[in-house]
Amino acid sequence: MEKRKTSDYRLLLSFLVTYIRPYWVAVLTLLFSYFSVTGLTAVQPMIMTPLLDLVLGEGTIFSAPADTGPIALKDVDLNNIGQFVAQYLHLGEMTTWQILIYLSVAYLMISLVLYLFSYGSNVLSAWLRLKAGQDIQQDLFNHLMSLSLDFFNNRKVGELITKIRTDTSQTVEGLETVTRNLIIDVILAAFYLVLLLRTSIQLTAVVGLIAVVQYGLTWLIRRPLRQNKQIFLAALTNLQAYYQEIFSGARVVKSFTAEKYEAGRLAEILVGYVQTAYHFLCTNNLIEPLVMMIKAATNVAVLFFAARELFEGRLSVVGFGLYIYVGRIMLDPLGRLSSTYLLAQHTVVSADRVHELFLQTSAVESGAVQVENFEQKIELQDVTFRYEEEVVLQDVSFEITHGNVVALVGVSGSGKSTLVDLILRFYDPQQGRILIDGVDLHQVDLTAYRNLFGVVAQDSFLFNATIAENIAYNQPDLPYERIIEAAKIANAHEFILRDLPQGYDTLVGDRGVRLSGGQRQRIAIARAVVRKPQILILDEATSSLDSQAEKLVQEAIDRVIKDTTAIVIAHRLSTILNADKIVVMDAGKVADIGTHAELLTRCEVYRYLCELQFGSENLTTG
């Protein structure tokens, strides 16, 4: 447990050093501000101590006794601090009203400077929190986007959103608060402790004992608080993931009239969330009443023992008043330090969740070979791939020659889309290898390699941006003429100008919801071809379209693949009758490879697929 605890705090320190270090000038300024706030906070009440002598009518502190001389700083305690201040400010040369006015003005000036430093430190710390949070989120996003697809397949989107937003913010805010409190409250507590010790060791022991009790109670509550925080964050993540999923799938919910069903699911999730939130808040809210109870006990104890010291002559009347005051205010930094300890537990939980994402490693690592052109062929050699224990592909071998159109056909689940994912190197095969122009994909730079491809998926995802921005995705400086040219190739230019109110500046909505399926596919084709890819992948691009939309999309596809290498996953076989090579997949294996005419004569799987779509009397023509 101690090793784990040390590791947690090292993690916090690592975050602090890594993400605060770039702003070291601001950090030094903030530290100076913290120390200034600390010093002014300590001096502020002490500046008024000579007034206690005036109010209590003693009037003896404004001049040093002739036989002792001025009080040295090392000899200051609560019995003589008023005299020390009076001597330092030369109050003995003033009248009572002058002293009152002088000290009041000094107090107000110190307070003004204190509040200015406090405001400045708050503003600067807020800026640092935002900048450090921005850096953590940026680094975390970059790291997550470098991971392979299997990571995203096994995570809920809402979970990732919660961790990248909520947990990073809580980590930075917790670090800043903990750092500030450790600086200010430790120094203040030490300052007050020295004054108390110099005045009365017995009284200070009472305050110290109460502080130990306060820390002990805090230490006891830390473990359930931390555990409940972890459970609470998990429940919050689950709730946010549900909202993300349902709002993204609102069309499906309404199509199946599942509003009441989803309301019931939400009710169950909310019950669990409320229970965990309630347990967490019950534990968390123990802190304030504990602190209040300890403060009340301290007030009584300090008053009782200080009165005894006064009656026995070990405290002056002024010292008695100051001891009660300092004994009480000393508990404020001590209380905040206890809260800081508990806040550190909260921060550790959030930092752990962020760190867990940073520890994720990609199953696919980029190589160093820059492949910027495709000149010969892509080879799959005895490729075998498993999802966990399920064999999806087994001993698959074939070639994709430069300039050819290669079609992948087979029933659903035969491994066609997985083949494309392996060719794009979203995953690596467990056995066998894939080569491009003789170079193993493990050796190639992934960015350069994937830039060779343009991809059009069955359900093409569009971003909630304009038509032009979707077509020019990842190329913000692309000339407008190139966007229009790509739209024309994709059979999209006409409907963009005719049907959309703002033309190329029309927002398509979340996931392209404002467009029809055929329109989305044509925008996706334009997005793929605007890059002028050397290899085009079409993953069942027409399977979900009606006849008219399919015709328009197919015309666009025929135009696009004419001068390029194409890999086509075909659900409708009529779209690939003229392919240079058709690879027939069956249960994760290659059943046969050939042209349409060749496969009809010798491949039972292909003939069966054709019969399903064309009927036995139309096999030769399709």
Secondary structure, DSSP 8 states (H G I E B T S, - for coil): -HHHHHHHHHHHHHHHHHHHGGGHHHHHHHHHHHHHHHHHHHHHHHTTHHHHHHHHT---SSS--TTT-S--GGG--TTTHHHHHHHHTTGGGS-HHHHHHHHHHHHHHHHHHHHHHHHHHHHHHHHHHHHHHHHHHHHHHHHHHTS-HHHHHTS-HHHHHHIIIIIHHHHHHHHHHHHHHHHHHHHHHHHHHHHHHHH-HHHHHHHHHHHHHHHHHHHHHHHHHHHHHHHHHHHHHHHHHHHHHHHHTHHHHHHTT-HHHHHHHHHHHHHHHHHHHHHHHHHHTTHHHHHHHHHHHHHHHHHHHHHHHHHTTSS-HHHHHHHHHHHHHHHHHHHHHHHHHHHHHHHHHHHHHHHHHHT---SS---SB------SEEEEEEEEEEETTEEEEEEEEEEEETT-EEEEE-STTSSHHHHHHHHTTSS--SEEEEEETTEEGGGB-HHHHHTTEEEE-TT----SSBHHHHHTTT-TT--HHHHHHHHHHTT-HHHHHHH-TTGGG-B--GGGTTS-HHHHHHHHHHHHHTT--SEEEEESTTTTS-HHHHHHHHHHHHHHHTTSEEEEE-SSGGGSTT-SEEEEEETTEEEEEE-HHHHHHH-HHHHHHHHHHH-GGGTTT-
